[in-house]
């Protein structure tokens, strides 16, 4: 029997991805299958640990932790994820490995170090690799948080998608944590998302413009988004193994198999408490847009996609310092200004919409964590400040070792510590 769909904002499902790295050198370790074994010792794609699951990803050095069902208590999820992180690190310790946070490994060489998952569903991963060559950043070197928000019926889907289109472009401004790759400082603060913009360019309908198109029903979504994608992929997929909604690589995708909208543009933070604080800020802004609290307009009214894409690209590049000079967009998010930085916009949104999420006690914790981001910048900026302008290798290794320690301990990372 199919479970009854939850209404919008009745809960949230969270997925967090982490790199498996050597405890001493922090080099990637392709050993996911050493952890994903059932009671008989057989390799499996997923394990259930009560409220949380462990599962594989495309590559052998990345694991995903996920809540097994939508939950209303985000702070409880943060605590549960932290316990799961410690349990996973305990399993990794005898193997000389540990988990590393952030959106990308800072010096992995995808061309040489990529190992594709070879076990169950290997034909899907092999097809991705054959079509797109996954020995690249955004395929092999990528860790993100996915936030799944439920919807029940077409009306909720339309309003939730419209809200996601408004908020999605500025999420990298709050969550960017990938300023370093190939051992070098990149020209943007969210290099994971910069690579993501073109990673599936061979099949353009998979990505669209990252910001999803405005549609008002499941039937329209299937006809206007999924069907063109399936047609374009078909010549590369004679067996038809890719004809599923998870092929969609937009920044927010409808998952009809679980009646949820999945946000995919948020880099993994330094610890679950910070991930869930970012999730709370995002959900608060989304709910305010969904309910029409920020502007006197139809919550499902479409906003020009091209202008949203421009804002997204600016936030990928400069995160909190990105300049938004679209007064109509700012007004749609309740900020009466001709121009503002993305950081200023987020301060406004957190102050005005975070009260829509959680309990007073939870909001107090989230506000404290989010203030670190608002005052010192997203994790990407804090990493660069800690490493210094020259990026000496020893200092780079020390900073990322400290980030691994933050993940284990469940504490925020401050460049001023």
Secondary structure, DSSP 8 states (H G I E B T S, - for coil): -------TTS-EEEEEEEEEEETTT--B---HHHH-B-TTS-B-SEEEETTEEEEE-SBTTEEEEEESS-BS-HHHHHHHHHHHHHHHHHHHHTTTEEEE-SSS-SS--HHHH--B--STTHHHHHHHHHHH--SSBTTTB--EEEEEEE--SHHHHHHHHHHHHHHHHHHHHHH--B-EETTEE-SSSBHHHHHHTTTTGGGHHHHTTSS-----SHHHHIIIIIHHHHHHHHTT-TT-TT-SGGG--SSEEEETTTTEEEEEEEE--SSHHHHHHHHHHHHHHHHHHHHT-SSSS-TT----HHHHHHHHHHHHHHGGG-EE--HHHHHHTT---S-EEHHHHHHHHHHHHGGGSS-HHHHHHHHHHHHHHHHH-SHHHHHHHHH-TT--HHHHHHHHHHHHHHHHHT----TT-
